[in-house]
Protein backbone atom coordinates (compact mmCIF):
# COMPACT_ATOMS: atom_id res chain seq x y z
CA UNK A 1 0.00 0.00 0.00
CA UNK A 2 1.36 3.39 -0.96
CA UNK A 3 0.67 6.30 1.40
CA UNK A 4 1.83 9.78 0.35
CA UNK A 5 1.76 12.79 2.67
CA UNK A 6 1.86 16.30 1.28
CA UNK A 7 4.86 18.25 2.49
CA UNK A 8 4.07 21.53 0.74
CA UNK A 9 4.21 24.80 2.66
CA UNK A 10 0.46 24.95 3.46
CA UNK A 11 0.43 21.35 4.71
CA UNK A 12 3.61 21.98 6.68
CA UNK A 13 1.87 24.84 8.51
CA UNK A 14 -1.14 22.60 9.20
CA UNK A 15 0.91 19.86 10.84
CA UNK A 16 2.28 17.54 8.16
CA UNK A 17 5.46 16.95 10.18
CA UNK A 18 3.41 15.78 13.18
CA UNK A 19 1.26 13.57 10.97
CA UNK A 20 4.30 12.00 9.30
CA UNK A 21 5.92 11.27 12.68
CA UNK A 22 2.71 9.79 14.09
CA UNK A 23 2.08 7.63 11.00
CA UNK A 24 5.66 6.35 11.18
CA UNK A 25 5.09 5.45 14.82
CA UNK A 26 1.80 3.70 14.07
CA UNK A 27 3.37 1.71 11.23
CA UNK A 28 6.05 0.51 13.67
CA UNK A 29 3.56 -0.10 16.48
CA UNK A 30 1.33 -2.30 14.32
CA UNK A 31 4.25 -4.02 12.57
CA UNK A 32 3.07 -3.19 9.06
CA UNK A 33 6.27 -1.64 7.68
CA UNK A 34 6.48 -4.31 4.99
CA UNK A 35 2.95 -3.54 3.84
CA UNK A 36 2.84 0.27 4.05
CA UNK A 37 5.09 2.53 2.02
CA UNK A 38 5.13 6.07 3.50
CA UNK A 39 6.33 8.78 1.12
CA UNK A 40 6.38 12.55 0.95
CA UNK A 41 4.54 14.29 -1.87
CA UNK A 42 4.36 17.77 -3.31
CA UNK A 43 1.23 19.92 -3.23
CA UNK A 44 -1.97 18.23 -4.39
CA UNK A 45 -3.89 21.52 -4.61
CA UNK A 46 -6.28 20.79 -1.75
CA UNK A 47 -4.74 23.24 0.70
CA UNK A 48 -7.92 24.50 2.36
CA UNK A 49 -8.83 21.05 3.71
CA UNK A 50 -5.90 20.25 5.97
CA UNK A 51 -2.92 18.03 5.32
CA UNK A 52 -3.40 16.02 2.14
CA UNK A 53 -2.71 12.31 2.42
CA UNK A 54 -3.24 9.87 -0.41
CA UNK A 55 -3.74 6.16 0.08
CA UNK A 56 -3.36 4.19 -3.14
CA UNK A 57 -4.29 7.33 -5.08
CA UNK A 58 -7.35 8.28 -2.97
CA UNK A 59 -7.10 11.75 -1.38
CA UNK A 60 -7.87 12.41 2.29
CA UNK A 61 -7.57 15.48 4.50
CA UNK A 62 -5.98 14.69 7.86
CA UNK A 63 -5.31 16.81 10.93
CA UNK A 64 -2.89 15.94 13.75
CA UNK A 65 -5.82 15.31 16.10
CA UNK A 66 -7.47 12.67 13.85
CA UNK A 67 -4.43 10.84 12.47
CA UNK A 68 -4.93 7.79 14.72
CA UNK A 69 -8.55 7.33 13.60
CA UNK A 70 -7.48 7.86 9.98
CA UNK A 71 -4.76 5.20 10.32
CA UNK A 72 -7.12 2.67 11.86
CA UNK A 73 -9.83 3.17 9.24
CA UNK A 74 -7.96 3.88 6.04
CA UNK A 75 -4.67 2.01 6.55
CA UNK A 76 -5.41 -0.90 8.85
CA UNK A 77 -8.88 -1.23 7.39
CA UNK A 78 -7.37 -1.89 3.94
CA UNK A 79 -4.76 -4.44 5.00
N, CA, C and O atoms as a printed pandas DataFrame, in Angstrom:
     atom_number atom_name residue_name chain_id  residue_number  x_coord  y_coord  z_coord
0              1         N          UNK        A               1    0.843   -1.166    0.000
1              2        CA          UNK        A               1    0.000    0.000    0.000
2              3         C          UNK        A               1    0.887    1.226    0.000
3              4         O          UNK        A               1    1.839    1.315    0.774
4              5         N          UNK        A               2    0.575    2.159   -0.859
5              6        CA          UNK        A               2    1.359    3.388   -0.962
6              7         C          UNK        A               2    0.598    4.527   -0.288
7              8         O          UNK        A               2   -0.547    4.812   -0.640
8              9         N          UNK        A               3    1.243    5.177    0.683
9             10        CA          UNK        A               3    0.672    6.305    1.399
10            11         C          UNK        A               3    1.585    7.495    1.172
11            12         O          UNK        A               3    2.767    7.443    1.512
12            13         N          UNK        A               4    1.052    8.572    0.599
13            14        CA          UNK        A               4    1.828    9.779    0.346
14            15         C          UNK        A               4    1.267   10.924    1.165
15            16         O          UNK        A               4    0.053   11.121    1.209
16            17         N          UNK        A               5    2.143   11.683    1.815
17            18        CA          UNK        A               5    1.764   12.793    2.673
18            19         C          UNK        A               5    2.319   14.068    2.080
19            20         O          UNK        A               5    3.517   14.178    1.820
20            21         N          UNK        A               6    1.438   15.031    1.867
21            22        CA          UNK        A               6    1.860   16.297    1.279
22            23         C          UNK        A               6    2.810   17.017    2.228
23            24         O          UNK        A               6    2.557   17.117    3.428
24            25         N          UNK        A               7    3.897   17.510    1.672
25            26        CA          UNK        A               7    4.856   18.246    2.492
26            27         C          UNK        A               7    5.036   19.667    1.974
27            28         O          UNK        A               7    6.049   20.311    2.245
28            29         N          UNK        A               8    4.042   20.153    1.223
29            30        CA          UNK        A               8    4.075   21.531    0.737
30            31         C          UNK        A               8    3.977   22.518    1.887
31            32         O          UNK        A               8    3.743   22.119    3.028
32            33         N          UNK        A               9    4.151   23.792    1.601
33            34        CA          UNK        A               9    4.209   24.803    2.659
34            35         C          UNK        A               9    2.890   24.907    3.425
35            36         O          UNK        A               9    2.918   25.033    4.649
36            37         N          UNK        A              10    1.739   24.858    2.756
37            38        CA          UNK        A              10    0.455   24.949    3.457
38            39         C          UNK        A              10    0.263   23.742    4.378
39            40         O          UNK        A              10   -0.159   23.896    5.524
40            41         N          UNK        A              11    0.569   22.553    3.881
41            42        CA          UNK        A              11    0.432   21.351    4.708
42            43         C          UNK        A              11    1.428   21.368    5.857
43            44         O          UNK        A              11    1.115   20.913    6.957
44            45         N          UNK        A              12    2.608   21.883    5.612
45            46        CA          UNK        A              12    3.606   21.983    6.681
46            47         C          UNK        A              12    3.058   22.841    7.820
47            48         O          UNK        A              12    3.210   22.486    8.989
48            49         N          UNK        A              13    2.428   23.955    7.492
49            50        CA          UNK        A              13    1.868   24.841    8.509
50            51         C          UNK        A              13    0.695   24.203    9.237
51            52         O          UNK        A              13    0.403   24.570   10.375
52            53         N          UNK        A              14    0.022   23.258    8.601
53            54        CA          UNK        A              14   -1.144   22.602    9.198
54            55         C          UNK        A              14   -0.786   21.310    9.922
55            56         O          UNK        A              14   -1.680   20.610   10.399
56            57         N          UNK        A              15    0.499   20.978   10.014
57            58        CA          UNK        A              15    0.914   19.856   10.844
58            59         C          UNK        A              15    1.393   18.617   10.124
59            60         O          UNK        A              15    1.360   17.529   10.698
60            61         N          UNK        A              16    1.840   18.742    8.877
61            62        CA          UNK        A              16    2.276   17.543    8.158
62            63         C          UNK        A              16    3.439   16.833    8.855
63            64         O          UNK        A              16    3.509   15.604    8.829
64            65         N          UNK        A              17    4.332   17.567    9.464
65            66        CA          UNK        A              17    5.459   16.952   10.177
66            67         C          UNK        A              17    4.944   16.063   11.313
67            68         O          UNK        A              17    5.405   14.934   11.479
68            69         N          UNK        A              18    3.992   16.575   12.089
69            70        CA          UNK        A              18    3.413   15.782   13.182
70            71         C          UNK        A              18    2.707   14.543   12.648
71            72         O          UNK        A              18    2.815   13.463   13.230
72            73         N          UNK        A              19    1.994   14.694   11.555
73            74        CA          UNK        A              19    1.261   13.570   10.967
74            75         C          UNK        A              19    2.234   12.515   10.459
75            76         O          UNK        A              19    2.023   11.321   10.670
76            77         N          UNK        A              20    3.287   12.944    9.798
77            78        CA          UNK        A              20    4.297   12.001    9.305
78            79         C          UNK        A              20    4.898   11.220   10.472
79            80         O          UNK        A              20    4.994    9.994   10.418
80            81         N          UNK        A              21    5.300   11.928   11.524
81            82        CA          UNK        A              21    5.917   11.266   12.677
82            83         C          UNK        A              21    4.953   10.286   13.333
83            84         O          UNK        A              21    5.352    9.190   13.727
84            85         N          UNK        A              22    3.683   10.677   13.453
85            86        CA          UNK        A              22    2.706    9.790   14.086
86            87         C          UNK        A              22    2.438    8.564   13.208
87            88         O          UNK        A              22    2.360    7.446   13.716
88            89         N          UNK        A              23    2.296    8.766   11.900
89            90        CA          UNK        A              23    2.080    7.629   11.001
90            91         C          UNK        A              23    3.260    6.672   11.038
91            92         O          UNK        A              23    3.072    5.455   11.034
92            93         N          UNK        A              24    4.481    7.211   11.076
93            94        CA          UNK        A              24    5.662    6.351   11.176
94            95         C          UNK        A              24    5.604    5.523   12.458
95            96         O          UNK        A              24    5.916    4.332   12.448
96            97         N          UNK        A              25    5.207    6.154   13.553
97            98        CA          UNK        A              25    5.091    5.448   14.817
98            99         C          UNK        A              25    4.007    4.376   14.784
99           100         O          UNK        A              25    4.202    3.284   15.318
100          101         N          UNK        A              26    2.881    4.672   14.170
101          102        CA          UNK        A              26    1.796    3.697   14.072
102          103         C          UNK        A              26    2.177    2.518   13.182
103          104         O          UNK        A              26    1.818    1.376   13.472
104          105         N          UNK        A              27    2.897    2.790   12.105
105          106        CA          UNK        A              27    3.369    1.707   11.231
106          107         C          UNK        A              27    4.275    0.774   12.025
107          108         O          UNK        A              27    4.157   -0.446   11.917
108          109         N          UNK        A              28    5.174    1.337   12.817
109          110        CA          UNK        A              28    6.050    0.510   13.669
110          111         C          UNK        A              28    5.246   -0.236   14.731
111          112         O          UNK        A              28    5.432   -1.436   14.936
112          113         N          UNK        A              29    4.358    0.482   15.397
113          114        CA          UNK        A              29    3.563   -0.097   16.483
114          115         C          UNK        A              29    2.756   -1.311   16.014
115          116         O          UNK        A              29    2.676   -2.315   16.721
116          117         N          UNK        A              30    2.168   -1.220   14.837
117          118        CA          UNK        A              30    1.334   -2.299   14.318
118          119         C          UNK        A              30    2.114   -3.309   13.476
119          120         O          UNK        A              30    1.543   -4.289   12.998
120          121         N          UNK        A              31    3.414   -3.075   13.293
121          122        CA          UNK        A              31    4.253   -4.016   12.567
122          123         C          UNK        A              31    3.876   -4.196   11.103
123          124         O          UNK        A              31    3.924   -5.307   10.575
124          125         N          UNK        A              32    3.503   -3.101   10.452
125          126        CA          UNK        A              32    3.072   -3.192    9.057
126          127         C          UNK        A              32    4.040   -2.508    8.090
127          128         O          UNK        A              32    3.659   -2.140    6.979
128          129         N          UNK        A              33    5.285   -2.341    8.516
129          130        CA          UNK        A              33    6.270   -1.644    7.685
130          131         C          UNK        A              33    6.460   -2.311    6.333
131          132         O          UNK        A              33    6.727   -1.624    5.347
132          133         N          UNK        A              34    6.331   -3.610    6.260
133          134        CA          UNK        A              34    6.478   -4.310    4.990
134          135         C          UNK        A              34    5.281   -4.178    4.077
135          136         O          UNK        A              34    5.346   -4.540    2.902
136          137         N          UNK        A              35    4.182   -3.657    4.614
137          138        CA          UNK        A              35    2.945   -3.538    3.841
138          139         C          UNK        A              35    2.576   -2.101    3.505
139          140         O          UNK        A              35    1.760   -1.856    2.616
140          141         N          UNK        A              36    3.181   -1.144    4.220
141          142        CA          UNK        A              36    2.838    0.269    4.048
142          143         C          UNK        A              36    4.082    1.040    3.650
143          144         O          UNK        A              36    5.099    1.003    4.343
144          145         N          UNK        A              37    3.994    1.731    2.541
145          146        CA          UNK        A              37    5.094    2.530    2.015
146          147         C          UNK        A              37    4.751    4.007    2.218
147          148         O          UNK        A              37    3.940    4.560    1.475
148          149         N          UNK        A              38    5.369    4.654    3.227
149          150        CA          UNK        A              38    5.130    6.069    3.498
150          151         C          UNK        A              38    6.081    6.921    2.671
151          152         O          UNK        A              38    7.291    6.696    2.678
152          153         N          UNK        A              39    5.533    7.893    1.962
153          154        CA          UNK        A              39    6.332    8.784    1.122
154          155         C          UNK        A              39    5.856   10.218    1.277
155          156         O          UNK        A              39    4.701   10.469    1.618
156          157         N          UNK        A              40    6.749   11.143    1.025
157          158        CA          UNK        A              40    6.378   12.546    0.948
158          159         C          UNK        A              40    5.892   12.862   -0.455
159          160         O          UNK        A              40    6.267   12.187   -1.414
160          161         N          UNK        A              41    5.064   13.881   -0.576
161          162        CA          UNK        A              41    4.537   14.291   -1.872
162          163         C          UNK        A              41    4.468   15.811   -1.930
163          164         O          UNK        A              41    4.380   16.482   -0.902
164          165         N          UNK        A              42    4.509   16.333   -3.133
165          166        CA          UNK        A              42    4.359   17.775   -3.306
166          167         C          UNK        A              42    2.886   18.142   -3.282
167          168         O          UNK        A              42    2.032   17.259   -3.194
168          169         N          UNK        A              43    2.581   19.395   -3.358
169          170        CA          UNK        A              43    1.226   19.918   -3.232
170          171         C          UNK        A              43    0.243   19.207   -4.160
171          172         O          UNK        A              43    0.517   18.985   -5.340
172          173         N          UNK        A              44   -0.911   18.860   -3.588
173          174        CA          UNK        A              44   -1.968   18.234   -4.388
174          175         C          UNK        A              44   -3.084   19.217   -4.701
175          176         O          UNK        A              44   -4.081   18.844   -5.319
176          177         N          UNK        A              45   -2.929   20.479   -4.280
177          178        CA          UNK        A              45   -3.887   21.521   -4.607
178          179         C          UNK        A              45   -5.151   21.499   -3.761
179          180         O          UNK        A              45   -6.169   22.057   -4.170
180          181         N          UNK        A              46   -5.111   20.884   -2.620
181          182        CA          UNK        A              46   -6.284   20.795   -1.753
182          183         C          UNK        A              46   -5.981   21.471   -0.413
183          184         O          UNK        A              46   -6.350   20.963    0.645
184          185         N          UNK        A              47   -5.318   22.600   -0.472
185          186        CA          UNK        A              47   -4.735   23.241    0.705
186          187         C          UNK        A              47   -5.748   23.645    1.770
187          188         O          UNK        A              47   -5.419   23.624    2.956
188          189         N          UNK        A              48   -6.947   24.005    1.391
189          190        CA          UNK        A              48   -7.922   24.504    2.362
190          191         C          UNK        A              48   -8.479   23.414    3.281
191          192         O          UNK        A              48   -9.137   23.722    4.274
192          193         N          UNK        A              49   -8.221   22.146    2.960
193          194        CA          UNK        A              49   -8.829   21.053    3.712
194          195         C          UNK        A              49   -7.886   20.319    4.647
195          196         O          UNK        A              49   -8.156   19.169    4.993
196          197         N          UNK        A              50   -6.819   20.921    5.060
197          198        CA          UNK        A              50   -5.898   20.249    5.971
198          199         C          UNK        A              50   -4.773   19.571    5.225
199          200         O          UNK        A              50   -4.571   19.818    4.036
200          201         N          UNK        A              51   -4.051   18.734    5.905
201          202        CA          UNK        A              51   -2.916   18.032    5.316
202          203         C          UNK        A              51   -3.444   16.958    4.372
203          204         O          UNK        A              51   -4.280   16.136    4.749
204          205         N          UNK        A              52   -2.951   16.977    3.158
205          206        CA          UNK        A              52   -3.396   16.023    2.142
206          207         C          UNK        A              52   -2.594   14.733    2.256
207          208         O          UNK        A              52   -1.364   14.742    2.251
208          209         N          UNK        A              53   -3.317   13.632    2.359
209          210        CA          UNK        A              53   -2.711   12.312    2.424
210          211         C          UNK        A              53   -3.406   11.451    1.379
211          212         O          UNK        A              53   -4.635   11.403    1.330
212          213         N          UNK        A              54   -2.636   10.779    0.552
213          214        CA          UNK        A              54   -3.244    9.869   -0.408
214          215         C          UNK        A              54   -2.905    8.435   -0.022
215          216         O          UNK        A              54   -1.788    8.125    0.393
216          217         N          UNK        A              55   -3.894    7.583   -0.170
217          218        CA          UNK        A              55   -3.737    6.160    0.079
218          219         C          UNK        A              55   -4.123    5.459   -1.217
219          220         O          UNK        A              55   -5.284    5.476   -1.624
220          221         N          UNK        A              56   -3.145    4.849   -1.852
221          222        CA          UNK        A              56   -3.359    4.190   -3.142
222          223         C          UNK        A              56   -4.111    5.092   -4.118
223          224         O          UNK        A              56   -5.010    4.647   -4.832
224          225         N          UNK        A              57   -3.724    6.372   -4.132
225          226        CA          UNK        A              57   -4.292    7.328   -5.076
226          227         C          UNK        A              57   -5.551    8.035   -4.603
227          228         O          UNK        A              57   -5.996    8.970   -5.269
228          229         N          UNK        A              58   -6.142    7.638   -3.495
229          230        CA          UNK        A              58   -7.347    8.283   -2.970
230          231         C          UNK        A              58   -6.952    9.369   -1.982
231          232         O          UNK        A              58   -6.173    9.118   -1.063
232          233         N          UNK        A              59   -7.482   10.572   -2.164
233          234        CA          UNK        A              59   -7.098   11.747   -1.383
234          235         C          UNK        A              59   -7.927   11.871   -0.104
235          236         O          UNK        A              59   -9.146   11.703   -0.117
236          237         N          UNK        A              60   -7.238   12.169    1.001
237          238        CA          UNK        A              60   -7.867   12.408    2.295
238          239         C          UNK        A              60   -7.281   13.672    2.894
239          240         O          UNK        A              60   -6.143   14.039    2.599
240          241         N          UNK        A              61   -8.056   14.337    3.735
241          242        CA          UNK        A              61   -7.568   15.478    4.504
242          243         C          UNK        A              61   -7.451   15.032    5.950
243          244         O          UNK        A              61   -8.417   14.547    6.539
244          245         N          UNK        A              62   -6.262   15.198    6.523
245          246        CA          UNK        A              62   -5.977   14.694    7.864
246          247         C          UNK        A              62   -5.434   15.837    8.717
247          248         O          UNK        A              62   -4.666   16.674    8.243
248          249         N          UNK        A              63   -5.847   15.856    9.976
249          250        CA          UNK        A              63   -5.315   16.809   10.935
250          251         C          UNK        A              63   -4.569   16.012   12.015
251          252         O          UNK        A              63   -4.845   14.830   12.218
252          253         N          UNK        A              64   -3.628   16.660   12.703
253          254        CA          UNK        A              64   -2.893   15.941   13.750
254          255         C          UNK        A              64   -3.804   15.265   14.775
255          256         O          UNK        A              64   -3.476   14.195   15.286
256          257         N          UNK        A              65   -4.935   15.880   15.074
257          258        CA          UNK        A              65   -5.818   15.311   16.095
258          259         C          UNK        A              65   -6.642   14.109   15.622
259          260         O          UNK        A              65   -7.234   13.419   16.452
260          261         N          UNK        A              66   -6.699   13.839   14.306
261          262        CA          UNK        A              66   -7.467   12.673   13.852
262          263         C          UNK        A              66   -6.616   11.637   13.113
263          264         O          UNK        A              66   -7.154   10.747   12.455
264          265         N          UNK        A              67   -5.306   11.751   13.218
265          266        CA          UNK        A              67   -4.428   10.845   12.475
266          267         C          UNK        A              67   -4.566    9.393   12.946
267          268         O          UNK        A              67   -4.477    8.479   12.127
268          269         N          UNK        A              68   -4.779    9.162   14.226
269          270        CA          UNK        A              68   -4.928    7.792   14.717
270          271         C          UNK        A              68   -6.186    7.139   14.135
271          272         O          UNK        A              68   -6.137    5.998   13.676
272          273         N          UNK        A              69   -7.301    7.856   14.154
273          274        CA          UNK        A              69   -8.552    7.327   13.599
274          275         C          UNK        A              69   -8.404    7.099   12.098
275          276         O          UNK        A              69   -8.893    6.099   11.571
276          277         N          UNK        A              70   -7.730    8.023   11.406
277          278        CA          UNK        A              70   -7.480    7.862    9.976
278          279         C          UNK        A              70   -6.678    6.592    9.727
279          280         O          UNK        A              70   -7.020    5.810    8.840
280          281         N          UNK        A              71   -5.617    6.377   10.496
281          282        CA          UNK        A              71   -4.763    5.200   10.317
282          283         C          UNK        A              71   -5.562    3.913   10.514
283          284         O          UNK        A              71   -5.467    2.985    9.711
284          285         N          UNK        A              72   -6.341    3.866   11.580
285          286        CA          UNK        A              72   -7.124    2.665   11.862
286          287         C          UNK        A              72   -8.116    2.361   10.743
287          288         O          UNK        A              72   -8.252    1.212   10.323
288          289         N          UNK        A              73   -8.805    3.388   10.264
289          290        CA          UNK        A              73   -9.834    3.173    9.243
290          291         C          UNK        A              73   -9.249    2.968    7.853
291          292         O          UNK        A              73   -9.575    1.992    7.176
292          293         N          UNK        A              74   -8.394    3.877    7.431
293          294        CA          UNK        A              74   -7.958    3.882    6.041
294          295         C          UNK        A              74   -6.702    3.070    5.752
295          296         O          UNK        A              74   -6.484    2.659    4.612
296          297         N          UNK        A              75   -5.875    2.832    6.764
297          298        CA          UNK        A              75   -4.672    2.012    6.546
298          299         C          UNK        A              75   -4.931    0.581    7.031
299          300         O          UNK        A              75   -4.917   -0.366    6.244
300          301         N          UNK        A              76   -5.166    0.442    8.330
301          302        CA          UNK        A              76   -5.406   -0.902    8.850
302          303         C          UNK        A              76   -6.646   -1.535    8.231
303          304         O          UNK        A              76   -6.684   -2.742    7.991
304          305         N          UNK        A              77   -7.652   -0.719    7.977
305          306        CA          UNK        A              77   -8.884   -1.226    7.387
306          307         C          UNK        A              77   -8.717   -1.770    5.977
307          308         O          UNK        A              77   -9.576   -2.509    5.497
308          309         N          UNK        A              78   -7.630   -1.420    5.309
309          310        CA          UNK        A              78   -7.375   -1.893    3.939
310          311         C          UNK        A              78   -6.398   -3.063    3.888
311          312         O          UNK        A              78   -6.233   -3.687    2.840
312          313         N          UNK        A              79   -5.757   -3.361    5.002
313          314        CA          UNK        A              79   -4.760   -4.443    5.004
314          315         C          UNK        A              79   -5.412   -5.803    5.233
315          316         O          UNK        A              79   -4.721   -6.822    5.264
